[in-house]
Amino acid sequence: MTAAVTEAGTTGLAVPRRRRRNRIPYFYLLPALIVMSVITLYPLVYQVWMSFTNFGIQNLRAGSAPPTWVGLQNYIDVITSQLTIPNYAFFRLLIYNLVWAFTNVAFHLVLGVGIALLLHTRGLWFKRFYRSLFILPVVIPPLIVATVWKNMYDPTHGAINLMLAAIGGIFGIPASEFRIDWLRQVQDPFAFIPLPLAYFAMLGTNLWLGWPLNAVVATGALQSIPGELYEAAEIDGAGRWQQFKNVTLVFLRPAMIPYAIYGFVVTFNLFYLAYFMSAGGPQGRTELLVTQAYGLVNGRSLYGVGAAFAVIMFFILLTVTLITNRMAKATRSYQDQ
């Protein structure tokens, strides 16, 4: 009887102790949750609220009248292109933004993986030196990258046109034929591709800037492949292509696809190239959603419309990321390949 009472009392005391132990992790997380709520959660909620109002610069003053609730009107104006902005068409802007992001990521992956495979060749000298060059474009501030490349594309004194003129001089082509206005030419360079020349100029810039990190990620994935797998495949009679297909690609996929999704998000919101190089030109055809949202807020002080624009961008990126992740199965492991 006494033992039963003692056991019951011990069990009753153990329950509060377990509850206290279960609460301890939440106390450790509480400071981080408070900080994240202040600097992330609150601004997000406030922005969503702003998107349903006509919030403007007049509402920034202390003691000013609260903004008027307009419901979904800001979203309707953005999507139906009812904003009084020159050369603004939402769906043209969206399609260009998607084309810009997808093409950049595709080129980055192909070039990055190709160079990583090339430098992974056995017996190649100075591998570490070549790989150390990967990081150089990444450490240069984005503003400097955009400014330097903009000057390189100058129609009269830019390095690109001067180089083309020098090559053309070898074949007797006059230098005047190479005064190409890369960033402001209105006519499309290819009749069958409805993209301005400025797109290809910025694509070249971002290609120079974006492939190194892809190569670094691919190099890490290649170095993690056990050599025994290639030996086993060779013993089984697999050729170079079969080894690449059944071993190399299998181990590259889990590393490169999540990074490609990350690269898509970064390129989709790549503000500084579109803003500092082409300024959205010619005729707004290289404008991105992020530069348009910046112009709404910073240039026109349409804070409510800009907030709605940002919310729409968020759902576009979320949708594309979820679809891409599901189709590519970016989170599956090596064993599931």
Secondary structure, DSSP 8 states (H G I E B T S, - for coil): -HHHHHHHHHHHHHHHHHHHHHHHHHHHHHHHHHHHIIIIIHHHHHHHHHTTBT--GGGGSTT-----B-TTHHHHHHHTT-S--TT--HHHHHHHHHHHHHHHHHHHHHHHHHHHHHHTSTT-TTHHHHHHGGGHHHHS-HHHHHHHHHHHT-TTT-HHHHHHHHHHHHTT--GGGG---TTT--S-SSTTS---HHHHHHHHHHHHHHHHHHHHHHHHHHHTS-HHHHHHHHHTT--HHHHIIIIIHHHHHHHHHHHHHHHHHHHHT-HHIIIIIITT-STTTT--HHHHHHIIIIIT--HHHHHHHHHHHHHHHHHHHHHHHHHHTTT--GGG-
